[in-house]
């Protein structure tokens, strides 16, 4: 590399930086896509949990009242 002119060295380095930049852009796009997918999945689970919780609450409301803890001793 020492026999290259400074301009050639800079040009080579710029080329490597451009390739790395493109690589990082692709990686970032993939990661962004994964985050969006996982966010949708999380939101779906939260929605399902909320619906299940509402069903459990509705079932609990239908249960008869428990007898009083203190019974009359007579």
Buried (B, 14 or more C-beta within 10 A) or exposed (E): EEEEEEEEEEEEEEEEEEEEEEEEEEEEEEEEEEEEEEEEEEEEEEEEEEEEEEEEEEEEEEEEEEEEEEEEEE
